Amino acid sequence: MAIYRMNADSLQSLQKTTFSGQGIRERFDLQRLLRDNIGVITNPDNLEKPGVLIIAEEFSSWDDSKRRIDLLGIDSNANLLVFELKRDEDGGHMELQAIRYAAMVRTMTFEQAVAHYQDYLDTRESGADARQRLLDFLAWDEPQEGRFAQEVRIVLVAADFGKELTSSVLWLNECKLDIRCVRLMPYSNGDQVILDVQQILPLPEASEYMMRIRDKTIAVREAIREGDEDTGYWFMNVGEVTGEDRSWEDCRKYRFLSAGGGPQWSGPVRKLQPGNMVFAYLSKHGYVGLGTVVKEAVPLKDFIPPGETKPLPQLPLSFRLNEESSADPEHWEWAIEIDWKRTLPRSDAVKDLKPRRRPLCKIWDPDLVANLLREFDSITAST
């Protein structure tokens, strides 16, 4: 992503920089500024209503541990928030630290929170009443221990995040742990530092979709283990062998998958129904696509891709059609239209430790489905 300074006659790109290169320290600069402006992270559209109250900084009130939570907050639903900050560009192992911290504070009571908040306020202003401020923030007339700290949310804040970390975060979200990644990217603007703040996981516009995928995956996993139903997902090999008979690039471009050469290969494809979810697999590479079947299969010679006016054989293709086999109905190639939800170039294919040899089959393993969904979203988020 690039950020530009707009002048009357030109657009000038700002130079991406680093916090260390700008002499910005993690605790005494970045943490201090975020502490007093936490809405930048939690509610950037309305900084005056951050929705979170910071109740402790460098929190370390537990036995047998010298570890410290950078910032500890509480939201309007009385859930605790652990903020873990890093100024570097890969995030390191901060998700592991944050999980440890969340486990340590999960048993905190309202009265304990008041005590920690009072200690925090005493270092900042004299005579402040932590108990009343906390009650006012929660809109409670009196403490409600049964509603306090029912969940612990995690917010990771860094200049960027590595793929290992984002993969972990996606999986943790699937497991119903509310953990987010917020990227702070600094840019140099003369003697100023411009900060680009973005929540990258879960993507704000996709949060609801991700929650539905997570809940569906969990429900499917439980149903499978009880023997009630399959996962609802299919495996299909793209069928590219020599690079001249089929092409994944054409499948992506024209939104289809195909099979043929005999009833044993075309028959299963013709059984797919609209609404079936299909993972596309490219031999020697891995999983490269996830999509929904739009229509039942038709002979490839009659398949007109979405947005086109001519059948597929009359369009520019990367492979050479076998005219000989197309003359024999038994060996016809059959194509199904796919509404691709995710596609990857072959270089980014999701590897499979147990590659399937069948051209098309149902996926019965819910853990495989969960892993593939996580990997596809992780790669999408990091590109």
N, C-alpha and C positions, 0 to 999 in steps of 0.2 A: 504494500500500500504506500502511496506517496501523498504528501501534503504540500500544497502550493500556497505561496503568497501572491495574492492577486493585486496587480497595479493597474493603472489606467490603460496601459498599452501592452502589458505582458503578464504571463504567469511564470513565477520563479519557484522552482522546487526547493523545499527546505531540506537540509542535509540531516539524515538520520544520525544520531549520536548515541552515546552511552552515558549512564549516570556517573560511572567512575570517571569517564573522560571529561565530564563537566564538574568534577569535584563534589558531586552530590553523594552524601553519606547515607547509608541505609537506615540507621536508627535515628540519628540526630537531625536529619533533613527530611527524607522521604516519609519515615514513620510519623514524625512530628506533624508534618503537613497533612497527611491523611487522617491522623487522629482528630485534628480539628476541622477536617472537611470530609468526613466519612461519606457524605452523600455523593461525592465524586465516584465512589465505588458502588454504593447501594441504591442510589436513585439519582442518576445524573441529569434527569429531566426536570428535577425540582430540588435543588440543593438545600432549600430552606426546610424541606421535610425529608430528611434522610431515611426515616423509618427505622433507624438503629440508634441506640444509645450506647456510647462507649463507657464501660464501667471499670476498666482496668487496663493498664499498660505495663508491659514487661511482667505479666502475671506469673507468679511462681509459688503460690501458697499451697504447696503440697509436701508431704513427707518424703524423704529419701529420694529427692530429685532436684537437680539444679536447673532443669529446663524451664524456659520462659515462653509464654504466649506473647507475641508482639502486641496484639490488641485483642481485648475480649469485649464483646458487645452483647446486647440483647435486642431483639426485635419487638414489634408491637404485639406479637402473639406469645410473648414471654419465652421464646426460644433463644438459647445462647448462640452466639456466633464467634467462631475462632478465626481470626485474621492472621495469616502467615505471609510475611513480606520477604521478597528477595529482589535485589536490584540487578542481578545478572540476567543472562538471556537464555537460560535453559530451565531454570526453576530447581535444578538439582533434584533432591529427594524430598522436597518440601511437603508433598502430599503425605508421606509417611510420618513426618513430624507432626503434621496437623491432625492426623488420625489419632496419634498417641495423645496429643493434647485434648482432643475432643473426648477421648475415653476417660481422661483424668478429671474433666470438669462435669461430666454427665450427671453426677450425683449432687451437684451444688443445689442448695436450698435457697429460698427467697431471702432468709435472714443472713445466710452466708454471703449472698450477692450484695446485700445492703452493706455489710461490714467491709467487703472489698471495695465497693463503690465509694464508701466514706473515706477509706484510706486514699483512694485516687483523688477525690475532691479536695481533701485536706492539703494535698501538694500543689493545688492549683488556685484555690480560693478559700478564704477564711469564712467560717460560720455556715457553710452550705449543709443542708439537711438531705443526706443521701436517701433515706427511707422515703421521705415525701416526694422527692424528685422521681424516684423509681415508680412509686404508686401513680403519680401524675402521668408519667410516660405511658404506663400500661393501662391508664384509665380505670384503675381499681380504687375502690373506697377502702379496702383492707386487703392484706395478703391472701393469695389463693394458692397455697402450696400444691394443690392437686393439679393446677394448670401451669405451674412454673417449670421451665426447662424440660418440657416433654421431649424436645428434640435438640440436637446440637448441629448447627449448620457450619460449614467450612467455606471460607473464601480465600483462595490462593491469589496473591498479587505479585506479578513479576514483569520484567521487561519482555520476556517471551517464555515459551514452554516447549520442551522437547517432546518427541513423539511418544516415548515411553511414559512420560507423565500424563499426557493427554489420554493415552489408551487406558491408563489406570483410572483416571477421573471418569471416563465414560463408563467403565465397568462398575465403579462405585456408585454412580448414579443409577445404573440398572439394578443395583442391589438396595435401592431406596435410601442411600445416603446423599443428603443434599450437599454437594460439593461443587464449587464454581471456580473457574479460572478467569481472572481479569488481567488483561495485558496493559501495561503502562509503557508506551513507546515514546522516548524523548527525541525531539528534533531541535536542531540549532537554528535560531533566528537572530543573527547578530549576537548581542549580549544577552538575549533572552533564551529560555528553554521552553519550547512548546510541548505540551504533553498530550499525546493521543491515548485516550482511555477507552478500551473496548472489552466487553465480556465476550470471550471466545468460546467458552463451554459452561453450560450448554448455550448454544446460540440463542439469543433472546427471541428471535422470530421463529425458532424451531423448538422452543422449550416445551410447548404443549404437545407437539408431535412426538418429541423424544419421550415425554412422560407416557404417552399412549403406547409407544413401542415398548417401553420398559414394562408397563403393566401387562401388555399382551404377551411379552416374552415370558414373564413370570407365570402368568396363567397357563400358557401353553406348556411350560416346563412341568408344572404341577399336574396338568391333565395327562401328559405323556407318561409320567411316572406312575399315575394311577391306571394307566391303560385305557383311557377314554378316547383319545383322538390323536391324529398326527399333528405335525407342527404347522401345516398349512403352506409350507415352502417346498419348492422343487429344485432339484439339481439338473442342469442341462449343459452338456458339453457343446461349445461353439462348433466343434468339428473341424477346426483348421488343422490340417496335417502337413501339407507341403507348402502352404501359403499361396497355392494356386487354385485350390478347390473351394475354399471359403476364407473369409477375412473378418476378423473381429472389428477392424476399422469400419468396414461396410455395415456390419451389424449395429454399431453405435450410430453411424451417420443416418442410416435408413430405418432404424428402430425395428429390428426383426431378429429372429433366430430361425435356423432351418436345419432340416435333416432329410436324408434320402439315400438312395442307393439300394433300397430293398425294403420290404414290409417290416422287417425286424427293426429298422431304424426309423422309418417314417411313421409306422403305426403308432408308437407311443406319443409322438408329437401331435398326431391328429386327435389324441384323447384330451389334450389340454383344453381347459375351458376358460372363458373370460373371467378375470378376477384371480386366477392362480398366480401366486408369487413365485418368481423364478430367479435363482442365482445362476448367472452365466459363468462357465468355467472354461479356461483356455489351457489346453494341454501343455505341459512343460513350463507353465507360468503360474497359474493359480486362478482364484476367483476374480473376475473383472467387471461384473455387472449385477445389479439387482433391479428387477422390474416386474410389472404386472401384465399378464396376458390381456390384450384388448379384444381380439377376435379369434375365432377358431381358425385352425390352419387351412391354407389354400395352396394349390400348386404354385411353386415359386414363379412359374412363367406368367401367372395371373396376379401376382401380388403387387399392388400399387402402394408404395410407402406413403405415410401421412405427409401431406403437403406437396406431393408429386402428382403428375397427370399421366405418367407413363408407367408401365409395368417394370419391375426391377431389372429384368434382363436388358432393357433398353436404356438404362441409366449407366453413368460411369462407375465401373466397379474395379476393385483391386484384384479380383480373381477371374479366371477364365471358366465360363460355364461349359459343362460337359454336354454338348449337343447330342451326342450319341445316346446317353442315358435318358435325356429328356424326351426322346422319341418313344420310349417304352414306359407305359403308365406304371408298371410295377417298380420302376426305378426312379420315378419322378422325385424331384426335390420339393419338399413342402415347407412353407414359411408361416410363421406366426408373428403377428404384430405385437411389439412390446412397448409399453410405456415405461421408459427407463427412469428409475428413481435415483440411481447412482451408477456411474460408469467410471472405470479407471483405465488408463493406458496400460499396455502389457507390462511396462517397466515397473508399475506400482501394484501389480497384482497381489492379492492376499494369498499367501502360501497356504497350502493344505498338507498337513503331515500324513494324511491318509487319503491320497488321491483316489477318486472313483473311476472305474473303468467303464461303467455303463453309460450310454449316451444321455439317458434321461431316467430319473427316478425321484421318488418322494424322499425328503429329508426327515428322518424320524428322530434325529438327535437334537433335542432342544438346546443343548449346550453349544452345538455347532452353529445353530441359528444365532444364538446370543453373541457368540464370538465373532461371527461374520458381520452382524449389524454393528458391533462395537468397532471392529477394524475399519469398515467402510466409513463410518462417521469420523473416526480418528484421522484417517488419511485425508478426508474432505476438509476437516478443521485445520489441518497443518499445511494445506496447500493454498 
